[in-house]
Amino acid sequence: MTILDPNSYRESLNQTLARFVATSSPINEVRAPRLAEQLREKIGSLQFVKGPFVETLPDFEKGRSLEQLHQASILDPRWIAFGENDANVWTRALHAHQEEAMLREPYVEAWGGPVGLTATPGGGQRKLLRLVPGGIAIEEDEEDTDDSTGQVIYFDPNTGSWMEEEASGGVALESVELREDPDDGALYMHRCAACNHRSSRYPEPITTVRPGDEALAAVAAQSILEAMPKRDHGDNPPMSGRNLLVFSDNRQDAAFFAPFFERTSRQQALRSAILRAVDANGEIDIDNLVTAVRNELRRDGLRLYRPGVLAELETGTNESLRLKALIVAELTTLGRGRLGLEGFGRLGVNYVGFDRVIAAVEKAMPGKLRPYAEAFARYVLKMIRDYRAVSDQHSSMIDLDDESIWTRIAAQPSRCFTREKNPRAKVAMNLVPAGNRPNRFTALIKKMATATGENLKNSDVLDVITAFWKAMETRKCRDAIATCGAHAVIPPRKNAQPWKPTSTGATARNEAINASRYLGRAIWRKWSGYHRRSRIETKMHCLKKTGPAPCGALLRQAGR
């Protein structure tokens, strides 16, 4: 990588421009030598370049080398072949994001031929290779699940040639099963082999490591814009009067880059304001966070505008609601995975009344799993936030169908989280899987039991999920759900009594109780879909009272 000296580069560029202007002038040095000499002196005193120029893409943060990853038992021992053939590659430190990708679940894209693998597309078939062999996870309500492992292939890491299993110096990678797309005929990975995630927007749930020129330019431009000195242009100008021109030599790139830069610039400014507000106030609730972030944005000269062709400034209550929706989006949809403040470890989300939920889950878990009750409860609540189960009524009626905030995929007001599959809920995710199929929550509990050596039954898994769900029906948890804008389908108990309507959570519970009383509990159960859960629990209670053996026989008979 070339190291750029800002001052020397400015002087070199200034001298080059001065020579160009001097040689392109129409003054003849033979006929008018004095005038030409004065022109050269004048050009030499001019400053064509303001500068100094800074490098917008510094080198990446360094991580561990392949040798260190091998010593930590992260890489397969066969990767030592790199060290035997090229010591520089083996001992050279990787970039931090490269190491993180290897620790998460990287895939190697290659194209196979009759002789071996190549890194560029050719006449061979496309292959996706895993560094960590193993079977795929099982997702909820899917009939096309597959527990088989992919084919393990052996090849020479230097030439890509196929090798036998017993040959020395070879690297073993697992070839992931790919399916042919009926539209373009290309081969794509249907589901992630590690987490079984399926993308609803792209042909594959994985992307390349390189973010693209637009993303790099957006981050660099935003950083330069914030580092520029302030300029006084009237009363509280946007970005404190800073101006920066970013251009492209391609009209298609410019058409794509303009809205991308606007969106990323707004997102980075909002994240910076959230971090400053949290650093200044410490632990803070969502409503006070909105006020603090609004003050930070106003201090920076930033404003919120309504989406549309005409830029209309948001003021008053509309400004607060739009800012609250943007912050909630950062903590839900936009903060999913490792791309948000929470994923980077800069921000944490806590819940009011969370101790009661932990105690309920811990009580339902077997002995060896109880130390991990808090981790499991936080995982479920994080999934609820990632799914964007937000209630418009309990979140001060923020706009839940604005695609400029939630993106086109998650802009549905009816998104919710239910305990069991509800036919009346169109965009819902349920905790308890349907048809005795495992989902991500039951699979996680079983994996925890396997890791700790705990013997766990299917009924125990459902007991843990049921205990979590029932613990959410407390007054504090209902208030926390309403405060955070989350929406949960929680039916009232049979002997439930109305609470004092001192909060939105209590009001929602009282409405459910009144509806059950006026309509009748049977009609309310059928209307809300809760009658299915009640019937299943009653029948399972009857089967459990008969004992393990008769219960198993009855279930097998029912299965036939």
Phi, psi and omega in degrees: 000134182279130178271125184257123174272115186299318183290313181294324179293324177295316180295318180297317179292323179294319178293322179296315178293324178295317178296323180293317180293321181293317181286336181268002179286148181279005183278127180274124182290336181282316182279328182226072184293323181292320180294322178293322178294319177296323179295317179297320178295319179294318179294322179295334180274349181279152178247099182285331184241127180284305176053197351289156181272142178241152179279122185276348181234081178291169180296150182287158176294138185273149177237207180277162179269171177298325179296317180291323177293325177291320178293332177275008178061034177267321180265156175297142181301337181291345178291352178294348177299332176296320180291329180288331184261328182213103182292330181294317179294325184287323184260350182289136182290134176282162170291153182299322180288332175291318177296319179297321179295323179291327180283334182280281175184079181279156174237143178253123180267129181213167178235125185268147177223189180291337184259319183182201182259147175233155182269355181240150179297139179211217180277351183276176181273142181289139180226146172242125186245141179256144175278337183242102180294152178158164182283166181272161177281173182243130183257165187287137171057040178240132182268342184262038178283153184216121182265359185283151177272153179285173180285132178268124181246155182236132182210163178278121184292344181271322184249341183082005183286148178294147180223160176280162183294325183277350185290143180277151178084003181270159178244134181258124176228150179266130179272119182280142180292129178246150180240147181279131179282131183291341183275303183258354177077003180278162180264129180228155174277118185294315180221154177294130182287347181264311184246357178067024180282139176244131180276133178267356184245327184241161181297332182232151178276006181238158178226168178288161183289326183289125184284341181105158182294325183296316180294317179296318180293324180294316179294317180295317181294320179295320179295318179293320180298318180288335181274349181290152179291153180284151179228135184272109179234054177104205186274105173051065180286159177299140181053032177056034177083005180285143178227137179216129179259121177242126185227165178224150180270011180231127183293324179293318177296321179294322179295324177281324187287327185301305177291329178295316180294322179297317181291313181292325178295317177296319182293318180292322177295321178293318179296320178296320179292322178297316180296317180294322179293319179290321178296326182279329186250348183074216179292129189214147179276175190292321182291315177292330177294322177300316179296317180293319179294322179297321177294321178295318180294320178294326177295328177275355181079023180262146181229159178254134180241154177286147178290144180144179181289315179272126182280106178249130184286133176277135180222159173064226183294322180298323177295317180294319180293319179292320178294322178295321177296321178294320179291318177298322177296324178294329180269357182235266189294308185287338180267015183292142176071226185253015185264352183253182180297323179291321178293329177280356181080014181269348186212144178232148181245128178242169186228141177285134182074022183288335180297323179294321178296317180297317181296320180293317179293319180296323179291326181279341182278150173296172188302314184287342181267348186298326177297344183254018180295317180296318180297319179293317180296319178294325178296316180295316179294326176293323177293323177297318178291318180297327179284351180062050175278082185244135178264129179290325182291320183266009177238030179066026176061050173286157183283115183260357178244022177274110183292336178290344178256310189263355190071164186293331185288320188254014182270063176232122181294339187269012179290132183206173180236127182237163178285316178232169182295124182249118182292340180277343180270120184279317183239077185231149171242132184249149180285311183275124182290153179268147176068027179059022175272143178285152172232189186294331182282313178293323178296323179294317179297320179293323177293322177297320178294320179295319181293328181265356180075027181265135177275113188238136177262165178296324178294327177293323179297316179293327177297322179294315180295320178296320178296321177297315184292318180292330178291340179284353184270011178281166183295315181294321180291323176296319177295322179294320179297316180293322180293318180281354180083009181278156182237124180228136178272100183237106178287147179286157177287168185294321181258029183291140178246146181298147175263164173292128184285064180266356181210166180292328178293318178293323179295319179296320180292321178296324177295322177293322179293316180295320178296322179293325181285318183284321181275340189094143185294325180294315179293320180296321178297316180292322181293322182269351183084006183281344183293332179294318179295320182295318180293320180295316180296321179295317180292319179294326177296320178294320180291322181293330181289340179282346179108167184295312185294308178299325179298316178295321179295319180293322178293320178294322179293320177294326178293324177289000000 
